[in-house]
Amino acid sequence: MLLPINPKHPEPRKIERAVEVLRKGGIIAYPTGTVYGIGCDLTNKRAIEKVYRVKRIDRKKPLSFLCFDLSDLARYARVDDAAYRIMKRLIPGPYTFILEATKEVPKLVLSKRNTVGIRVPDHPVAQALIKALGNPIISTSANHDGQILADAETIADRFTELDLVLDGGPASNMPSTILSIMENGEIEVLREGAGPLTEVVRPPAVV
């Protein structure tokens, strides 16, 4: 089902409709501020398994998810002082961080190293969804046969198993930048994407 939604001021009744789908174990497509994401409620194991099936992803590949803010993120990942300082200026935005997971994270989405990919989006629709649901949302890019799908209608046509597609207009075809932050504060760029690397390596302000 395709549901148009205002990308800047999402209508509360439409957000609640999407949240109802998520609470019932459904999977949706939604704008994230970069590419469209396909996801579900992080706490619903059956829904996560359905995402793997719909996307035809190997279950050994961990899924990332979206949190509402930095304090929410800290429930699901271990954030030391060095990581906090870096993330504070990059969140919200088009950056996914690879961090050590806490026990709050379902095993289905963990890597072998017990790490997880987490992002705090800056898109009003994604933010509204997470806030209304009260849980993080799985976020895997809406790509098909290696091609990122940037419009909701095409996503609905290609992924007929989706329970709902929130149409927030055309999206970027560039996914988030993926960063791994070491204990000493060093940053490893795992994927260069929509998040500018100039912001990542920006020197601290002189006071």
PyRosetta script that sets phi, psi and omega in degrees:
from pyrosetta import init, pose_from_sequence

init()
pose = pose_from_sequence("MLLPINPKHPEPRKIERAVEVLRKGGIIAYPTGTVYGIGCDLTNKRAIEKVYRVKRIDRKKPLSFLCFDLSDLARYARVDDAAYRIMKRLIPGPYTFILEATKEVPKLVLSKRNTVGIRVPDHPVAQALIKALGNPIISTSANHDGQILADAETIADRFTELDLVLDGGPASNMPSTILSIMENGEIEVLREGAGPLTEVVRPPAVV")
pose.set_psi(1, 128.8)
pose.set_omega(1, -179.2)
pose.set_phi(2, -97.4)
pose.set_psi(2, 125.1)
pose.set_omega(2, -177.6)
pose.set_phi(3, -127.4)
pose.set_psi(3, 107.1)
pose.set_omega(3, 177.2)
pose.set_phi(4, -63.5)
pose.set_psi(4, 140.7)
pose.set_omega(4, 179.9)
pose.set_phi(5, -142.5)
pose.set_psi(5, 144.6)
pose.set_omega(5, 179.5)
pose.set_phi(6, -68.8)
pose.set_psi(6, 119.1)
pose.set_omega(6, -174.7)
pose.set_phi(7, -70.9)
pose.set_psi(7, -22.6)
pose.set_omega(7, -179.1)
pose.set_phi(8, -98.1)
pose.set_psi(8, -33.9)
pose.set_omega(8, -180.0)
pose.set_phi(9, -133.8)
pose.set_psi(9, 74.1)
pose.set_omega(9, -176.4)
pose.set_phi(10, -58.7)
pose.set_psi(10, 133.1)
pose.set_omega(10, -178.6)
pose.set_phi(11, -67.9)
pose.set_psi(11, 126.7)
pose.set_omega(11, -177.4)
pose.set_phi(12, -54.0)
pose.set_psi(12, -38.5)
pose.set_omega(12, -177.9)
pose.set_phi(13, -67.2)
pose.set_psi(13, -31.3)
pose.set_omega(13, 178.4)
pose.set_phi(14, -75.8)
pose.set_psi(14, -36.5)
pose.set_omega(14, 174.8)
pose.set_phi(15, -63.1)
pose.set_psi(15, -43.9)
pose.set_omega(15, -179.9)
pose.set_phi(16, -64.3)
pose.set_psi(16, -35.1)
pose.set_omega(16, 177.4)
pose.set_phi(17, -63.9)
pose.set_psi(17, -42.6)
pose.set_omega(17, 178.3)
pose.set_phi(18, -66.9)
pose.set_psi(18, -39.8)
pose.set_omega(18, 179.4)
pose.set_phi(19, -64.7)
pose.set_psi(19, -37.0)
pose.set_omega(19, 176.8)
pose.set_phi(20, -61.0)
pose.set_psi(20, -40.2)
pose.set_omega(20, 176.7)
pose.set_phi(21, -62.3)
pose.set_psi(21, -44.9)
pose.set_omega(21, -179.1)
pose.set_phi(22, -63.6)
pose.set_psi(22, -41.6)
pose.set_omega(22, -178.5)
pose.set_phi(23, -66.2)
pose.set_psi(23, -25.9)
pose.set_omega(23, 179.2)
pose.set_phi(24, -87.9)
pose.set_psi(24, 5.3)
pose.set_omega(24, 178.3)
pose.set_phi(25, 89.9)
pose.set_psi(25, 15.2)
pose.set_omega(25, 179.1)
pose.set_phi(26, -82.7)
pose.set_psi(26, 168.2)
pose.set_omega(26, 175.5)
pose.set_phi(27, -120.8)
pose.set_psi(27, 145.3)
pose.set_omega(27, -174.9)
pose.set_phi(28, -133.2)
pose.set_psi(28, 163.9)
pose.set_omega(28, 168.1)
pose.set_phi(29, -111.3)
pose.set_psi(29, 143.4)
pose.set_omega(29, -173.6)
pose.set_phi(30, -158.1)
pose.set_psi(30, 153.3)
pose.set_omega(30, 177.7)
pose.set_phi(31, -73.8)
pose.set_psi(31, 141.5)
pose.set_omega(31, -177.8)
pose.set_phi(32, -118.2)
pose.set_psi(32, -6.5)
pose.set_omega(32, -174.5)
pose.set_phi(33, 104.3)
pose.set_psi(33, -18.5)
pose.set_omega(33, 171.7)
pose.set_phi(34, -119.8)
pose.set_psi(34, -106.5)
pose.set_omega(34, 175.6)
pose.set_phi(35, -85.8)
pose.set_psi(35, 167.7)
pose.set_omega(35, 170.9)
pose.set_phi(36, -68.8)
pose.set_psi(36, 142.2)
pose.set_omega(36, 176.4)
pose.set_phi(37, -105.6)
pose.set_psi(37, 152.0)
pose.set_omega(37, 171.2)
pose.set_phi(38, -115.9)
pose.set_psi(38, 127.4)
pose.set_omega(38, -175.7)
pose.set_phi(39, -165.0)
pose.set_psi(39, -172.9)
pose.set_omega(39, -176.3)
pose.set_phi(40, -155.1)
pose.set_psi(40, -178.3)
pose.set_omega(40, 175.3)
pose.set_phi(41, -67.6)
pose.set_psi(41, 125.3)
pose.set_omega(41, -178.7)
pose.set_phi(42, -57.8)
pose.set_psi(42, -27.4)
pose.set_omega(42, -174.5)
pose.set_phi(43, -88.1)
pose.set_psi(43, -0.5)
pose.set_omega(43, -177.2)
pose.set_phi(44, -104.2)
pose.set_psi(44, 103.0)
pose.set_omega(44, -175.0)
pose.set_phi(45, -60.7)
pose.set_psi(45, -44.5)
pose.set_omega(45, -178.9)
pose.set_phi(46, -63.8)
pose.set_psi(46, -37.9)
pose.set_omega(46, 179.3)
pose.set_phi(47, -66.4)
pose.set_psi(47, -39.9)
pose.set_omega(47, 177.4)
pose.set_phi(48, -61.4)
pose.set_psi(48, -43.1)
pose.set_omega(48, 178.3)
pose.set_phi(49, -61.9)
pose.set_psi(49, -35.4)
pose.set_omega(49, 178.3)
pose.set_phi(50, -67.0)
pose.set_psi(50, -37.5)
pose.set_omega(50, 176.6)
pose.set_phi(51, -60.1)
pose.set_psi(51, -44.1)
pose.set_omega(51, 177.4)
pose.set_phi(52, -58.1)
pose.set_psi(52, -42.6)
pose.set_omega(52, -179.2)
pose.set_phi(53, -67.0)
pose.set_psi(53, -46.8)
pose.set_omega(53, -176.8)
pose.set_phi(54, -63.4)
pose.set_psi(54, -41.6)
pose.set_omega(54, -179.0)
pose.set_phi(55, -83.5)
pose.set_psi(55, -9.6)
pose.set_omega(55, -176.9)
pose.set_phi(56, 56.7)
pose.set_psi(56, 47.5)
pose.set_omega(56, 179.9)
pose.set_phi(57, -99.2)
pose.set_psi(57, 139.5)
pose.set_omega(57, 173.5)
pose.set_phi(58, -61.5)
pose.set_psi(58, 131.6)
pose.set_omega(58, -176.6)
pose.set_phi(59, -68.1)
pose.set_psi(59, -11.1)
pose.set_omega(59, 175.0)
pose.set_phi(60, -77.7)
pose.set_psi(60, -13.1)
pose.set_omega(60, 179.5)
pose.set_phi(61, -87.8)
pose.set_psi(61, 119.5)
pose.set_omega(61, -178.1)
pose.set_phi(62, -69.7)
pose.set_psi(62, 148.9)
pose.set_omega(62, 176.6)
pose.set_phi(63, -100.6)
pose.set_psi(63, 145.9)
pose.set_omega(63, 175.0)
pose.set_phi(64, -93.2)
pose.set_psi(64, 170.9)
pose.set_omega(64, 177.9)
pose.set_phi(65, -148.9)
pose.set_psi(65, 164.8)
pose.set_omega(65, -176.7)
pose.set_phi(66, -105.0)
pose.set_psi(66, 135.0)
pose.set_omega(66, 174.1)
pose.set_phi(67, -113.1)
pose.set_psi(67, 164.2)
pose.set_omega(67, -176.0)
pose.set_phi(68, -75.8)
pose.set_psi(68, -43.3)
pose.set_omega(68, -179.1)
pose.set_phi(69, -155.2)
pose.set_psi(69, -175.6)
pose.set_omega(69, -175.7)
pose.set_phi(70, -66.7)
pose.set_psi(70, -37.3)
pose.set_omega(70, 178.7)
pose.set_phi(71, -67.3)
pose.set_psi(71, -36.1)
pose.set_omega(71, 176.2)
pose.set_phi(72, -65.5)
pose.set_psi(72, -42.6)
pose.set_omega(72, 179.9)
pose.set_phi(73, -59.3)
pose.set_psi(73, -38.2)
pose.set_omega(73, -176.9)
pose.set_phi(74, -66.0)
pose.set_psi(74, -15.0)
pose.set_omega(74, 174.4)
pose.set_phi(75, -71.8)
pose.set_psi(75, -27.6)
pose.set_omega(75, -171.2)
pose.set_phi(76, -109.8)
pose.set_psi(76, -8.4)
pose.set_omega(76, 179.9)
pose.set_phi(77, -144.7)
pose.set_psi(77, 151.7)
pose.set_omega(77, 178.0)
pose.set_phi(78, -84.4)
pose.set_psi(78, 117.8)
pose.set_omega(78, -176.3)
pose.set_phi(79, -117.3)
pose.set_psi(79, 107.1)
pose.set_omega(79, 177.7)
pose.set_phi(80, -82.1)
pose.set_psi(80, 179.1)
pose.set_omega(80, -175.0)
pose.set_phi(81, -61.4)
pose.set_psi(81, -41.0)
pose.set_omega(81, -178.4)
pose.set_phi(82, -64.6)
pose.set_psi(82, -44.2)
pose.set_omega(82, 179.2)
pose.set_phi(83, -66.0)
pose.set_psi(83, -38.8)
pose.set_omega(83, -179.3)
pose.set_phi(84, -60.3)
pose.set_psi(84, -44.7)
pose.set_omega(84, -178.8)
pose.set_phi(85, -61.9)
pose.set_psi(85, -39.7)
pose.set_omega(85, 179.8)
pose.set_phi(86, -70.0)
pose.set_psi(86, -47.2)
pose.set_omega(86, -174.6)
pose.set_phi(87, -69.5)
pose.set_psi(87, -31.8)
pose.set_omega(87, -177.1)
pose.set_phi(88, -58.4)
pose.set_psi(88, -34.5)
pose.set_omega(88, -178.2)
pose.set_phi(89, -92.1)
pose.set_psi(89, -9.7)
pose.set_omega(89, -179.5)
pose.set_phi(90, -103.6)
pose.set_psi(90, -10.5)
pose.set_omega(90, -177.0)
pose.set_phi(91, -107.5)
pose.set_psi(91, 137.1)
pose.set_omega(91, -5.7)
pose.set_phi(92, -77.3)
pose.set_psi(92, 159.4)
pose.set_omega(92, 180.0)
pose.set_phi(93, 164.9)
pose.set_psi(93, -171.7)
pose.set_omega(93, -173.3)
pose.set_phi(94, -86.4)
pose.set_psi(94, 46.5)
pose.set_omega(94, 179.6)
pose.set_phi(95, -124.9)
pose.set_psi(95, 132.8)
pose.set_omega(95, 172.8)
pose.set_phi(96, -108.3)
pose.set_psi(96, 131.0)
pose.set_omega(96, -176.2)
pose.set_phi(97, -108.5)
pose.set_psi(97, 132.6)
pose.set_omega(97, 175.6)
pose.set_phi(98, -94.8)
pose.set_psi(98, 116.6)
pose.set_omega(98, -173.8)
pose.set_phi(99, -136.5)
pose.set_psi(99, 161.9)
pose.set_omega(99, 175.2)
pose.set_phi(100, -68.7)
pose.set_psi(100, 130.6)
pose.set_omega(100, -175.1)
pose.set_phi(101, -82.3)
pose.set_psi(101, 153.3)
pose.set_omega(101, 171.3)
pose.set_phi(102, -94.7)
pose.set_psi(102, -179.9)
pose.set_omega(102, -179.2)
pose.set_phi(103, -72.5)
pose.set_psi(103, -9.2)
pose.set_omega(103, 178.9)
pose.set_phi(104, -72.4)
pose.set_psi(104, -17.4)
pose.set_omega(104, -174.6)
pose.set_phi(105, -86.3)
pose.set_psi(105, 127.6)
pose.set_omega(105, 176.9)
pose.set_phi(106, -60.1)
pose.set_psi(106, 140.7)
pose.set_omega(106, -177.9)
pose.set_phi(107, -60.2)
pose.set_psi(107, -27.1)
pose.set_omega(107, -178.7)
pose.set_phi(108, -58.0)
pose.set_psi(108, -30.2)
pose.set_omega(108, -174.7)
pose.set_phi(109, -105.2)
pose.set_psi(109, 8.1)
pose.set_omega(109, -179.3)
pose.set_phi(110, -86.2)
pose.set_psi(110, 150.4)
pose.set_omega(110, 171.5)
pose.set_phi(111, -84.9)
pose.set_psi(111, 172.5)
pose.set_omega(111, 178.7)
pose.set_phi(112, -63.4)
pose.set_psi(112, -25.0)
pose.set_omega(112, -178.7)
pose.set_phi(113, -89.5)
pose.set_psi(113, 10.0)
pose.set_omega(113, -179.1)
pose.set_phi(114, 62.6)
pose.set_psi(114, 34.3)
pose.set_omega(114, 175.4)
pose.set_phi(115, -110.3)
pose.set_psi(115, 165.9)
pose.set_omega(115, -178.0)
pose.set_phi(116, -146.5)
pose.set_psi(116, 151.4)
pose.set_omega(116, 176.7)
pose.set_phi(117, -98.1)
pose.set_psi(117, 123.8)
pose.set_omega(117, -177.3)
pose.set_phi(118, -130.8)
pose.set_psi(118, 140.7)
pose.set_omega(118, 177.8)
pose.set_phi(119, -134.8)
pose.set_psi(119, 146.7)
pose.set_omega(119, 170.3)
pose.set_phi(120, -109.5)
pose.set_psi(120, 107.5)
pose.set_omega(120, -174.6)
pose.set_phi(121, -77.0)
pose.set_psi(121, 157.5)
pose.set_omega(121, 176.2)
pose.set_phi(122, -109.7)
pose.set_psi(122, 15.1)
pose.set_omega(122, 179.7)
pose.set_phi(123, -90.2)
pose.set_psi(123, 131.1)
pose.set_omega(123, -177.6)
pose.set_phi(124, -56.5)
pose.set_psi(124, -36.6)
pose.set_omega(124, -179.3)
pose.set_phi(125, -68.0)
pose.set_psi(125, -48.2)
pose.set_omega(125, 179.7)
pose.set_phi(126, -62.3)
pose.set_psi(126, -42.3)
pose.set_omega(126, 178.7)
pose.set_phi(127, -61.3)
pose.set_psi(127, -44.9)
pose.set_omega(127, -179.8)
pose.set_phi(128, -63.7)
pose.set_psi(128, -38.8)
pose.set_omega(128, 178.9)
pose.set_phi(129, -62.1)
pose.set_psi(129, -49.0)
pose.set_omega(129, -177.6)
pose.set_phi(130, -63.4)
pose.set_psi(130, -43.2)
pose.set_omega(130, -178.7)
pose.set_phi(131, -63.8)
pose.set_psi(131, -44.7)
pose.set_omega(131, -177.7)
pose.set_phi(132, -70.3)
pose.set_psi(132, -36.2)
pose.set_omega(132, -179.9)
pose.set_phi(133, -72.1)
pose.set_psi(133, -38.7)
pose.set_omega(133, -178.3)
pose.set_phi(134, 86.4)
pose.set_psi(134, 3.9)
pose.set_omega(134, 178.3)
pose.set_phi(135, -137.1)
pose.set_psi(135, 157.0)
pose.set_omega(135, 172.5)
pose.set_phi(136, -63.6)
pose.set_psi(136, 160.2)
pose.set_omega(136, -178.4)
pose.set_phi(137, -120.6)
pose.set_psi(137, 131.5)
pose.set_omega(137, 174.9)
pose.set_phi(138, -57.0)
pose.set_psi(138, 142.1)
pose.set_omega(138, -179.7)
pose.set_phi(139, -138.5)
pose.set_psi(139, 102.8)
pose.set_omega(139, 172.0)
pose.set_phi(140, -121.3)
pose.set_psi(140, 138.5)
pose.set_omega(140, -171.6)
pose.set_phi(141, -63.0)
pose.set_psi(141, 145.5)
pose.set_omega(141, 179.1)
pose.set_phi(142, -82.5)
pose.set_psi(142, 76.4)
pose.set_omega(142, 176.6)
pose.set_phi(143, -116.0)
pose.set_psi(143, 155.5)
pose.set_omega(143, -176.2)
pose.set_phi(144, -140.8)
pose.set_psi(144, 122.3)
pose.set_omega(144, -177.2)
pose.set_phi(145, 54.3)
pose.set_psi(145, 39.8)
pose.set_omega(145, 177.0)
pose.set_phi(146, 82.1)
pose.set_psi(146, -1.4)
pose.set_omega(146, -178.4)
pose.set_phi(147, -108.5)
pose.set_psi(147, 129.0)
pose.set_omega(147, 177.7)
pose.set_phi(148, -76.5)
pose.set_psi(148, 130.3)
pose.set_omega(148, -179.1)
pose.set_phi(149, -96.6)
pose.set_psi(149, 118.9)
pose.set_omega(149, -171.0)
pose.set_phi(150, -99.1)
pose.set_psi(150, -0.3)
pose.set_omega(150, 178.1)
pose.set_phi(151, -131.1)
pose.set_psi(151, 148.0)
pose.set_omega(151, -171.7)
pose.set_phi(152, -65.2)
pose.set_psi(152, -37.7)
pose.set_omega(152, -178.0)
pose.set_phi(153, -62.7)
pose.set_psi(153, -42.8)
pose.set_omega(153, 178.8)
pose.set_phi(154, -64.8)
pose.set_psi(154, -39.5)
pose.set_omega(154, 178.1)
pose.set_phi(155, -61.5)
pose.set_psi(155, -44.4)
pose.set_omega(155, 179.4)
pose.set_phi(156, -62.7)
pose.set_psi(156, -36.7)
pose.set_omega(156, 179.8)
pose.set_phi(157, -70.6)
pose.set_psi(157, -40.0)
pose.set_omega(157, -175.7)
pose.set_phi(158, -80.5)
pose.set_psi(158, -32.6)
pose.set_omega(158, -177.9)
pose.set_phi(159, -115.2)
pose.set_psi(159, 77.2)
pose.set_omega(159, -175.7)
pose.set_phi(160, -70.4)
pose.set_psi(160, -13.9)
pose.set_omega(160, -179.6)
pose.set_phi(161, -80.0)
pose.set_psi(161, -9.3)
pose.set_omega(161, 180.0)
pose.set_phi(162, -65.9)
pose.set_psi(162, 143.9)
pose.set_omega(162, 179.2)
pose.set_phi(163, -84.3)
pose.set_psi(163, -24.5)
pose.set_omega(163, -179.0)
pose.set_phi(164, -161.9)
pose.set_psi(164, 140.7)
pose.set_omega(164, 173.6)
pose.set_phi(165, -123.0)
pose.set_psi(165, 116.9)
pose.set_omega(165, 177.3)
pose.set_phi(166, -86.1)
pose.set_psi(166, 115.1)
pose.set_omega(166, -176.6)
pose.set_phi(167, -91.8)
pose.set_psi(167, 100.9)
pose.set_omega(167, 178.6)
pose.set_phi(168, -103.5)
pose.set_psi(168, 21.6)
pose.set_omega(168, -179.4)
pose.set_phi(169, 90.1)
pose.set_psi(169, 179.7)
pose.set_omega(169, -178.1)
pose.set_phi(170, -59.4)
pose.set_psi(170, 141.9)
pose.set_omega(170, 179.0)
pose.set_phi(171, -112.8)
pose.set_psi(171, 171.6)
pose.set_omega(171, 174.2)
pose.set_phi(172, -70.7)
pose.set_psi(172, 157.5)
pose.set_omega(172, 173.3)
pose.set_phi(173, -105.0)
pose.set_psi(173, 18.1)
pose.set_omega(173, 179.5)
pose.set_phi(174, -116.7)
pose.set_psi(174, 120.9)
pose.set_omega(174, -179.3)
pose.set_phi(175, -73.9)
pose.set_psi(175, 178.8)
pose.set_omega(175, -178.7)
pose.set_phi(176, -69.5)
pose.set_psi(176, 159.0)
pose.set_omega(176, 171.4)
pose.set_phi(177, -80.2)
pose.set_psi(177, 133.3)
pose.set_omega(177, -178.4)
pose.set_phi(178, -105.0)
pose.set_psi(178, 126.1)
pose.set_omega(178, -177.0)
pose.set_phi(179, -124.2)
pose.set_psi(179, 137.1)
pose.set_omega(179, 172.1)
pose.set_phi(180, -110.3)
pose.set_psi(180, 124.9)
pose.set_omega(180, -177.5)
pose.set_phi(181, -105.0)
pose.set_psi(181, 121.5)
pose.set_omega(181, -179.5)
pose.set_phi(182, -79.1)
pose.set_psi(182, 167.8)
pose.set_omega(182, -178.6)
pose.set_phi(183, -62.8)
pose.set_psi(183, -29.3)
pose.set_omega(183, -179.0)
pose.set_phi(184, -88.0)
pose.set_psi(184, 5.2)
pose.set_omega(184, 178.3)
pose.set_phi(185, 91.9)
pose.set_psi(185, -2.8)
pose.set_omega(185, 176.3)
pose.set_phi(186, -70.4)
pose.set_psi(186, 146.0)
pose.set_omega(186, -176.3)
pose.set_phi(187, -114.5)
pose.set_psi(187, 129.2)
pose.set_omega(187, 173.6)
pose.set_phi(188, -107.1)
pose.set_psi(188, 124.9)
pose.set_omega(188, 178.8)
pose.set_phi(189, -87.3)
pose.set_psi(189, 110.6)
pose.set_omega(189, -178.9)
pose.set_phi(190, -87.5)
pose.set_psi(190, -27.3)
pose.set_omega(190, 176.2)
pose.set_phi(191, -155.0)
pose.set_psi(191, 126.2)
pose.set_omega(191, 175.5)
pose.set_phi(192, -87.5)
pose.set_psi(192, 124.6)
pose.set_omega(192, -177.7)
pose.set_phi(193, -138.7)
pose.set_psi(193, -134.8)
pose.set_omega(193, -174.5)
pose.set_phi(194, -70.8)
pose.set_psi(194, -26.6)
pose.set_omega(194, 179.9)
pose.set_phi(195, -76.8)
pose.set_psi(195, 119.6)
pose.set_omega(195, -177.2)
pose.set_phi(196, -62.8)
pose.set_psi(196, 133.8)
pose.set_omega(196, 178.9)
pose.set_phi(197, -73.0)
pose.set_psi(197, -19.9)
pose.set_omega(197, 177.0)
pose.set_phi(198, -62.6)
pose.set_psi(198, -32.8)
pose.set_omega(198, 177.5)
pose.set_phi(199, -72.5)
pose.set_psi(199, -32.8)
pose.set_omega(199, -177.7)
pose.set_phi(200, -68.1)
pose.set_psi(200, -43.3)
pose.set_omega(200, -174.7)
pose.set_phi(201, -97.4)
pose.set_psi(201, 10.3)
pose.set_omega(201, -178.1)
pose.set_phi(202, -59.2)
pose.set_psi(202, 128.1)
pose.set_omega(202, -180.0)
pose.set_phi(203, -68.2)
pose.set_psi(203, 153.6)
pose.set_omega(203, 179.5)
pose.set_phi(204, -65.3)
pose.set_psi(204, 150.9)
pose.set_omega(204, -179.5)
pose.set_phi(205, -68.4)
pose.set_psi(205, 143.0)
pose.set_omega(205, 178.3)
pose.set_phi(206, -86.4)
pose.set_psi(206, 124.7)
pose.set_omega(206, -177.9)
pose.set_phi(207, -99.0)
pose.dump_pdb("model.pdb")
